[in-house]
Amino acid sequence: MYAVFASGGKQHRVQVDTLIDIEKLDAPVGEKVTLSEILVIGDGNGNVQVGTPYLENTAVVGEVVQQAKNKKIVVFKSKRRKGYKRKLGHRQRFTRLRITEIQDGSNASEEGNENGS
């Protein structure tokens, strides 16, 4: 089973027990994080659920493994023949997650309908 979720302005495709680096989240190492902006869930057999824009009652649960910074990116500006040069560096913070669970909302709603009938 796989899921595509949105976080930090980007979309990520994940499966259970994968490590993924996403934009920094405010969560300490070891804490479980629930991401609810799920765009697509597929089971690998061709069955795919697509949200409009997000799927309801679905979530991706992950455990924060690390809070760190990426490699330095050098930003160099210059204007030719003017003697203008500026060199800046930037290190983007990120959160490394281990995906522990993909919660599919259709299973929970089907169970609820069977119990209610």
BAVOZA-745667 format. One record per atom (N, C-alpha, C): residue number from 1; residue in one letter; x, y, z. Coordinates in nm, 3 decimals, padded with zeros to 5 digits. Example, Ala and Ser with C-alpha at 12.3 -4.5 7.8 and 13.67 -1.06 7.14 Angstrom:
BEGIN
+-----+---+---------+---------+---------+
|   k | r |       X |       Y |       Z |
+-----+---+---------+---------+---------+
|   1 | A |  01.319 | -00.569 |  00.780 |
|   1 | A |  01.230 | -00.450 |  00.780 |
|   1 | A |  01.320 | -00.330 |  00.780 |
|   2 | S |  01.285 | -00.225 |  00.708 |
|   2 | S |  01.367 | -00.106 |  00.714 |
|   2 | S |  01.290 |  00.003 |  00.787 |
+-----+---+---------+---------+---------+
END
This chain:
BEGIN
+-----+---+---------+---------+---------+
|   k | r |       X |       Y |       Z |
+-----+---+---------+---------+---------+
|   1 | M |  00.085 | -00.117 |  00.000 |
|   1 | M |  00.000 |  00.000 |  00.000 |
|   1 | M |  00.089 |  00.123 |  00.000 |
|   2 | Y |  00.048 |  00.225 | -00.074 |
|   2 | Y |  00.122 |  00.350 | -00.079 |
|   2 | Y |  00.026 |  00.467 | -00.066 |
|   3 | A |  00.081 |  00.582 | -00.032 |
|   3 | A |  00.001 |  00.703 | -00.020 |
|   3 | A |  00.082 |  00.821 | -00.072 |
|   4 | V |  00.010 |  00.920 | -00.124 |
|   4 | V |  00.071 |  01.045 | -00.166 |
|   4 | V |  00.011 |  01.153 | -00.078 |
|   5 | F |  00.097 |  01.227 | -00.005 |
|   5 | F |  00.048 |  01.332 |  00.083 |
|   5 | F |  00.120 |  01.463 |  00.053 |
|   6 | A |  00.059 |  01.573 |  00.097 |
|   6 | A |  00.116 |  01.706 |  00.078 |
|   6 | A |  00.168 |  01.757 |  00.210 |
|   7 | S |  00.291 |  01.810 |  00.207 |
|   7 | S |  00.351 |  01.868 |  00.327 |
|   7 | S |  00.459 |  01.966 |  00.283 |
|   8 | G |  00.453 |  02.087 |  00.337 |
|   8 | G |  00.556 |  02.186 |  00.307 |
|   8 | G |  00.554 |  02.232 |  00.162 |
|   9 | G |  00.438 |  02.231 |  00.098 |
|   9 | G |  00.430 |  02.275 | -00.041 |
|   9 | G |  00.476 |  02.171 | -00.141 |
|  10 | K |  00.504 |  02.051 | -00.096 |
|  10 | K |  00.549 |  01.944 | -00.185 |
|  10 | K |  00.460 |  01.822 | -00.167 |
|  11 | Q |  00.466 |  01.731 | -00.263 |
|  11 | Q |  00.392 |  01.605 | -00.255 |
|  11 | Q |  00.492 |  01.491 | -00.245 |
|  12 | H |  00.462 |  01.395 | -00.156 |
|  12 | H |  00.553 |  01.283 | -00.132 |
|  12 | H |  00.477 |  01.152 | -00.145 |
|  13 | R |  00.539 |  01.054 | -00.212 |
|  13 | R |  00.481 |  00.920 | -00.223 |
|  13 | R |  00.556 |  00.830 | -00.126 |
|  14 | V |  00.482 |  00.765 | -00.034 |
|  14 | V |  00.546 |  00.685 |  00.071 |
|  14 | V |  00.478 |  00.550 |  00.084 |
|  15 | Q |  00.552 |  00.458 |  00.144 |
|  15 | Q |  00.501 |  00.328 |  00.185 |
|  15 | Q |  00.539 |  00.310 |  00.331 |
|  16 | V |  00.488 |  00.205 |  00.392 |
|  16 | V |  00.518 |  00.179 |  00.533 |
|  16 | V |  00.666 |  00.141 |  00.544 |
|  17 | D |  00.731 |  00.185 |  00.653 |
|  17 | D |  00.872 |  00.159 |  00.685 |
|  17 | D |  00.969 |  00.227 |  00.589 |
|  18 | T |  00.931 |  00.340 |  00.531 |
|  18 | T |  01.025 |  00.416 |  00.451 |
|  18 | T |  01.067 |  00.540 |  00.527 |
|  19 | L |  01.190 |  00.586 |  00.502 |
|  19 | L |  01.240 |  00.711 |  00.559 |
|  19 | L |  01.221 |  00.821 |  00.457 |
|  20 | I |  01.175 |  00.937 |  00.503 |
|  20 | I |  01.151 |  01.048 |  00.412 |
|  20 | I |  01.191 |  01.178 |  00.481 |
|  21 | D |  01.250 |  01.269 |  00.404 |
|  21 | D |  01.286 |  01.401 |  00.455 |
|  21 | D |  01.182 |  01.501 |  00.405 |
|  22 | I |  01.118 |  01.573 |  00.499 |
|  22 | I |  01.019 |  01.674 |  00.464 |
|  22 | I |  01.056 |  01.806 |  00.529 |
|  23 | E |  00.986 |  01.912 |  00.492 |
|  23 | E |  01.010 |  02.042 |  00.553 |
|  23 | E |  00.994 |  02.031 |  00.704 |
|  24 | K |  01.063 |  02.116 |  00.778 |
|  24 | K |  01.069 |  02.105 |  00.923 |
|  24 | K |  00.931 |  02.109 |  00.988 |
|  25 | L |  00.909 |  02.013 |  01.077 |
|  25 | L |  00.789 |  02.008 |  01.160 |
|  25 | L |  00.830 |  02.037 |  01.305 |
|  26 | D |  00.741 |  02.101 |  01.380 |
|  26 | D |  00.770 |  02.129 |  01.520 |
|  26 | D |  00.731 |  02.009 |  01.605 |
|  27 | A |  00.817 |  01.909 |  01.608 |
|  27 | A |  00.794 |  01.789 |  01.687 |
|  27 | A |  00.929 |  01.735 |  01.732 |
|  28 | P |  00.940 |  01.694 |  01.858 |
|  28 | P |  01.069 |  01.640 |  01.905 |
|  28 | P |  01.094 |  01.500 |  01.850 |
|  29 | V |  01.219 |  01.459 |  01.856 |
|  29 | V |  01.258 |  01.326 |  01.808 |
|  29 | V |  01.187 |  01.220 |  01.891 |
|  30 | G |  01.132 |  01.120 |  01.824 |
|  30 | G |  01.062 |  01.011 |  01.891 |
|  30 | G |  00.911 |  01.028 |  01.895 |
|  31 | E |  00.862 |  01.147 |  01.864 |
|  31 | E |  00.717 |  01.172 |  01.869 |
|  31 | E |  00.651 |  01.123 |  01.740 |
|  32 | K |  00.526 |  01.076 |  01.753 |
|  32 | K |  00.449 |  01.035 |  01.636 |
|  32 | K |  00.377 |  01.155 |  01.579 |
|  33 | V |  00.379 |  01.165 |  01.445 |
|  33 | V |  00.317 |  01.277 |  01.374 |
|  33 | V |  00.213 |  01.220 |  01.279 |
|  34 | T |  00.094 |  01.283 |  01.275 |
|  34 | T | -00.012 |  01.241 |  01.185 |
|  34 | T | -00.027 |  01.346 |  01.075 |
|  35 | L | -00.014 |  01.303 |  00.951 |
|  35 | L | -00.029 |  01.390 |  00.835 |
|  35 | L | -00.163 |  01.356 |  00.769 |
|  36 | S | -00.252 |  01.455 |  00.759 |
|  36 | S | -00.388 |  01.425 |  00.714 |
|  36 | S | -00.420 |  01.476 |  00.574 |
|  37 | E | -00.330 |  01.546 |  00.509 |
|  37 | E | -00.355 |  01.595 |  00.374 |
|  37 | E | -00.316 |  01.489 |  00.272 |
|  38 | I | -00.398 |  01.384 |  00.263 |
|  38 | I | -00.370 |  01.270 |  00.176 |
|  38 | I | -00.437 |  01.294 |  00.041 |
|  39 | L | -00.359 |  01.285 | -00.067 |
|  39 | L | -00.411 |  01.308 | -00.201 |
|  39 | L | -00.454 |  01.179 | -00.269 |
|  40 | V | -00.373 |  01.073 | -00.254 |
|  40 | V | -00.399 |  00.946 | -00.323 |
|  40 | V | -00.359 |  00.832 | -00.231 |
|  41 | I | -00.439 |  00.725 | -00.233 |
|  41 | I | -00.401 |  00.600 | -00.167 |
|  41 | I | -00.421 |  00.487 | -00.267 |
|  42 | G | -00.319 |  00.402 | -00.280 |
|  42 | G | -00.327 |  00.288 | -00.370 |
|  42 | G | -00.280 |  00.163 | -00.299 |
|  43 | D | -00.335 |  00.047 | -00.339 |
|  43 | D | -00.298 | -00.077 | -00.273 |
|  43 | D | -00.196 | -00.158 | -00.352 |
|  44 | G | -00.152 | -00.108 | -00.467 |
|  44 | G | -00.053 | -00.180 | -00.546 |
|  44 | G | -00.113 | -00.277 | -00.646 |
|  45 | N | -00.243 | -00.303 | -00.637 |
|  45 | N | -00.310 | -00.394 | -00.730 |
|  45 | N | -00.393 | -00.319 | -00.833 |
|  46 | G | -00.374 | -00.190 | -00.844 |
|  46 | G | -00.450 | -00.110 | -00.939 |
|  46 | G | -00.569 | -00.040 | -00.877 |
|  47 | N | -00.601 | -00.067 | -00.751 |
|  47 | N | -00.709 |  00.002 | -00.683 |
|  47 | N | -00.654 |  00.132 | -00.625 |
|  48 | V | -00.706 |  00.244 | -00.672 |
|  48 | V | -00.655 |  00.374 | -00.632 |
|  48 | V | -00.772 |  00.462 | -00.589 |
|  49 | Q | -00.755 |  00.531 | -00.475 |
|  49 | Q | -00.853 |  00.630 | -00.430 |
|  49 | Q | -00.789 |  00.767 | -00.449 |
|  50 | V | -00.860 |  00.856 | -00.518 |
|  50 | V | -00.809 |  00.989 | -00.545 |
|  50 | V | -00.899 |  01.090 | -00.476 |
|  51 | G | -00.839 |  01.184 | -00.403 |
|  51 | G | -00.915 |  01.285 | -00.331 |
|  51 | G | -00.946 |  01.405 | -00.418 |
|  52 | T | -01.040 |  01.487 | -00.372 |
|  52 | T | -01.077 |  01.609 | -00.443 |
|  52 | T | -01.077 |  01.728 | -00.349 |
|  53 | P | -00.974 |  01.791 | -00.308 |
|  53 | P | -00.834 |  01.756 | -00.335 |
|  53 | P | -00.778 |  01.655 | -00.236 |
|  54 | Y | -00.841 |  01.639 | -00.116 |
|  54 | Y | -00.788 |  01.547 | -00.017 |
|  54 | Y | -00.889 |  01.438 |  00.013 |
|  55 | L | -00.839 |  01.322 |  00.057 |
|  55 | L | -00.925 |  01.213 |  00.101 |
|  55 | L | -00.966 |  01.236 |  00.246 |
|  56 | E | -01.090 |  01.205 |  00.278 |
|  56 | E | -01.138 |  01.220 |  00.414 |
|  56 | E | -01.114 |  01.091 |  00.492 |
|  57 | N | -01.099 |  01.102 |  00.623 |
|  57 | N | -01.080 |  00.989 |  00.715 |
|  57 | N | -00.958 |  00.906 |  00.682 |
|  58 | T | -00.856 |  00.967 |  00.626 |
|  58 | T | -00.731 |  00.897 |  00.597 |
|  58 | T | -00.616 |  00.977 |  00.658 |
|  59 | A | -00.507 |  00.907 |  00.685 |
|  59 | A | -00.391 |  00.973 |  00.745 |
|  59 | A | -00.266 |  00.888 |  00.723 |
|  60 | V | -00.153 |  00.953 |  00.729 |
|  60 | V | -00.023 |  00.886 |  00.729 |
|  60 | V |  00.040 |  00.917 |  00.863 |
|  61 | V |  00.080 |  00.812 |  00.936 |
|  61 | V |  00.140 |  00.828 |  01.068 |
|  61 | V |  00.288 |  00.796 |  01.055 |
|  62 | G |  00.370 |  00.886 |  01.109 |
|  62 | G |  00.514 |  00.867 |  01.104 |
|  62 | G |  00.578 |  00.905 |  01.236 |
|  63 | E |  00.696 |  00.850 |  01.258 |
|  63 | E |  00.772 |  00.880 |  01.380 |
|  63 | E |  00.890 |  00.967 |  01.343 |
|  64 | V |  00.912 |  01.074 |  01.418 |
|  64 | V |  01.023 |  01.165 |  01.392 |
|  64 | V |  01.153 |  01.095 |  01.432 |
|  65 | V |  01.242 |  01.079 |  01.336 |
|  65 | V |  01.369 |  01.012 |  01.359 |
|  65 | V |  01.480 |  01.113 |  01.385 |
|  66 | Q |  01.474 |  01.228 |  01.314 |
|  66 | Q |  01.583 |  01.324 |  01.323 |
|  66 | Q |  01.534 |  01.463 |  01.284 |
|  67 | Q |  01.589 |  01.566 |  01.350 |
|  67 | Q |  01.572 |  01.706 |  01.311 |
|  67 | Q |  01.711 |  01.755 |  01.272 |
|  68 | A |  01.729 |  01.802 |  01.149 |
|  68 | A |  01.864 |  01.838 |  01.104 |
|  68 | A |  01.857 |  01.948 |  01.000 |
|  69 | K |  01.976 |  01.980 |  00.943 |
|  69 | K |  01.987 |  02.077 |  00.836 |
|  69 | K |  02.045 |  02.009 |  00.712 |
|  70 | N |  02.001 |  02.053 |  00.594 |
|  70 | N |  02.054 |  02.003 |  00.468 |
|  70 | N |  02.192 |  02.063 |  00.442 |
|  71 | K |  02.252 |  02.023 |  00.331 |
|  71 | K |  02.380 |  02.079 |  00.290 |
|  71 | K |  02.363 |  02.227 |  00.257 |
|  72 | K |  02.472 |  02.300 |  00.268 |
|  72 | K |  02.468 |  02.444 |  00.241 |
|  72 | K |  02.451 |  02.469 |  00.091 |
|  73 | I |  02.363 |  02.565 |  00.062 |
|  73 | I |  02.341 |  02.611 | -00.074 |
|  73 | I |  02.406 |  02.749 | -00.084 |
|  74 | V |  02.492 |  02.768 | -00.183 |
|  74 | V |  02.559 |  02.895 | -00.201 |
|  74 | V |  02.477 |  02.981 | -00.297 |
|  75 | V |  02.447 |  03.104 | -00.254 |
|  75 | V |  02.375 |  03.201 | -00.337 |
|  75 | V |  02.474 |  03.309 | -00.372 |
|  76 | F |  02.511 |  03.318 | -00.499 |
|  76 | F |  02.611 |  03.415 | -00.543 |
|  76 | F |  02.548 |  03.512 | -00.641 |
|  77 | K |  02.557 |  03.642 | -00.610 |
|  77 | K |  02.503 |  03.746 | -00.698 |
|  77 | K |  02.619 |  03.832 | -00.746 |
|  78 | S |  02.613 |  03.874 | -00.872 |
|  78 | S |  02.714 |  03.966 | -00.923 |
|  78 | S |  02.656 |  04.045 | -01.039 |
|  79 | K |  02.712 |  04.161 | -01.061 |
|  79 | K |  02.678 |  04.243 | -01.177 |
|  79 | K |  02.809 |  04.269 | -01.252 |
|  80 | R |  02.811 |  04.233 | -01.376 |
|  80 | R |  02.936 |  04.242 | -01.450 |
|  80 | R |  02.981 |  04.387 | -01.468 |
|  81 | R |  03.109 |  04.404 | -01.463 |
|  81 | R |  03.178 |  04.532 | -01.484 |
|  81 | R |  03.144 |  04.638 | -01.379 |
|  82 | K |  03.077 |  04.604 | -01.271 |
|  82 | K |  03.041 |  04.701 | -01.169 |
|  82 | K |  03.110 |  04.676 | -01.035 |
|  83 | G |  03.177 |  04.564 | -01.022 |
|  83 | G |  03.244 |  04.532 | -00.896 |
|  83 | G |  03.148 |  04.490 | -00.785 |
|  84 | Y |  03.025 |  04.452 | -00.822 |
|  84 | Y |  02.924 |  04.412 | -00.724 |
|  84 | Y |  02.923 |  04.261 | -00.712 |
|  85 | K |  02.952 |  04.211 | -00.593 |
|  85 | K |  02.949 |  04.067 | -00.567 |
|  85 | K |  02.894 |  04.044 | -00.428 |
|  86 | R |  02.804 |  03.948 | -00.412 |
|  86 | R |  02.750 |  03.908 | -00.282 |
|  86 | R |  02.745 |  03.757 | -00.278 |
|  87 | K |  02.796 |  03.700 | -00.170 |
|  87 | K |  02.795 |  03.556 | -00.154 |
|  87 | K |  02.724 |  03.525 | -00.023 |
|  88 | L |  02.616 |  03.450 | -00.031 |
|  88 | L |  02.538 |  03.410 |  00.085 |
|  88 | L |  02.527 |  03.258 |  00.088 |
|  89 | G |  02.504 |  03.205 |  00.207 |
|  89 | G |  02.482 |  03.061 |  00.221 |
|  89 | G |  02.352 |  03.036 |  00.296 |
|  90 | H |  02.292 |  02.922 |  00.271 |
|  90 | H |  02.166 |  02.888 |  00.338 |
|  90 | H |  02.161 |  02.739 |  00.362 |
|  91 | R |  02.120 |  02.701 |  00.483 |
|  91 | R |  02.100 |  02.560 |  00.516 |
|  91 | R |  01.956 |  02.541 |  00.560 |
|  92 | Q |  01.879 |  02.468 |  00.481 |
|  92 | Q |  01.737 |  02.446 |  00.508 |
|  92 | Q |  01.720 |  02.337 |  00.614 |
|  93 | R |  01.635 |  02.363 |  00.711 |
|  93 | R |  01.606 |  02.263 |  00.815 |
|  93 | R |  01.505 |  02.163 |  00.760 |
|  94 | F |  01.519 |  02.036 |  00.804 |
|  94 | F |  01.425 |  01.932 |  00.762 |
|  94 | F |  01.399 |  01.836 |  00.877 |
|  95 | T |  01.293 |  01.759 |  00.861 |
|  95 | T |  01.255 |  01.655 |  00.957 |
|  95 | T |  01.259 |  01.522 |  00.884 |
|  96 | R |  01.327 |  01.425 |  00.942 |
|  96 | R |  01.331 |  01.291 |  00.884 |
|  96 | R |  01.227 |  01.206 |  00.955 |
|  97 | L |  01.135 |  01.147 |  00.876 |
|  97 | L |  01.026 |  01.066 |  00.930 |
|  97 | L |  01.041 |  00.922 |  00.886 |
|  98 | R |  01.003 |  00.830 |  00.974 |
|  98 | R |  00.986 |  00.689 |  00.938 |
|  98 | R |  00.837 |  00.664 |  00.937 |
|  99 | I |  00.783 |  00.627 |  00.822 |
|  99 | I |  00.640 |  00.605 |  00.808 |
|  99 | I |  00.605 |  00.472 |  00.876 |
| 100 | T |  00.513 |  00.478 |  00.973 |
| 100 | T |  00.478 |  00.358 |  01.050 |
| 100 | T |  00.342 |  00.301 |  01.010 |
| 101 | E |  00.253 |  00.386 |  00.957 |
| 101 | E |  00.118 |  00.338 |  00.929 |
| 101 | E |  00.052 |  00.427 |  00.825 |
| 102 | I | -00.028 |  00.365 |  00.737 |
| 102 | I | -00.114 |  00.438 |  00.645 |
| 102 | I | -00.256 |  00.399 |  00.680 |
| 103 | Q | -00.332 |  00.497 |  00.731 |
| 103 | Q | -00.470 |  00.471 |  00.774 |
| 103 | Q | -00.563 |  00.498 |  00.657 |
| 104 | D | -00.632 |  00.393 |  00.614 |
| 104 | D | -00.725 |  00.403 |  00.502 |
| 104 | D | -00.866 |  00.420 |  00.557 |
| 105 | G | -00.930 |  00.530 |  00.526 |
| 105 | G | -01.062 |  00.563 |  00.581 |
| 105 | G | -01.174 |  00.474 |  00.532 |
| 106 | S | -01.161 |  00.413 |  00.415 |
| 106 | S | -01.270 |  00.331 |  00.363 |
| 106 | S | -01.291 |  00.205 |  00.448 |
| 107 | N | -01.184 |  00.149 |  00.503 |
| 107 | N | -01.198 |  00.031 |  00.588 |
| 107 | N | -01.274 |  00.064 |  00.715 |
| 108 | A | -01.244 |  00.179 |  00.776 |
| 108 | A | -01.310 |  00.218 |  00.900 |
| 108 | A | -01.458 |  00.247 |  00.877 |
| 109 | S | -01.491 |  00.312 |  00.764 |
| 109 | S | -01.631 |  00.345 |  00.738 |
| 109 | S | -01.711 |  00.220 |  00.705 |
| 110 | E | -01.651 |  00.122 |  00.637 |
| 110 | E | -01.720 | -00.003 |  00.607 |
| 110 | E | -01.749 | -00.080 |  00.734 |
| 111 | E | -01.653 | -00.082 |  00.827 |
| 111 | E | -01.675 | -00.152 |  00.954 |
| 111 | E | -01.788 | -00.084 |  01.031 |
| 112 | G | -01.792 |  00.048 |  01.028 |
| 112 | G | -01.896 |  00.122 |  01.097 |
| 112 | G | -02.034 |  00.092 |  01.039 |
| 113 | N | -02.043 |  00.078 |  00.907 |
| 113 | N | -02.170 |  00.047 |  00.842 |
| 113 | N | -02.215 | -00.095 |  00.875 |
| 114 | E | -02.122 | -00.188 |  00.884 |
| 114 | E | -02.160 | -00.326 |  00.916 |
| 114 | E | -02.210 | -00.336 |  01.058 |
| 115 | N | -02.146 | -00.266 |  01.151 |
| 115 | N | -02.189 | -00.270 |  01.290 |
| 115 | N | -02.322 | -00.200 |  01.309 |
| 116 | G | -02.348 | -00.092 |  01.233 |
| 116 | G | -02.470 | -00.016 |  01.248 |
| 116 | G | -02.590 | -00.084 |  01.184 |
| 117 | S | -02.572 | -00.176 |  01.090 |
| 117 | S | -02.683 | -00.239 |  01.020 |
| 117 | S | -02.746 | -00.351 |  01.098 |
+-----+---+---------+---------+---------+
END
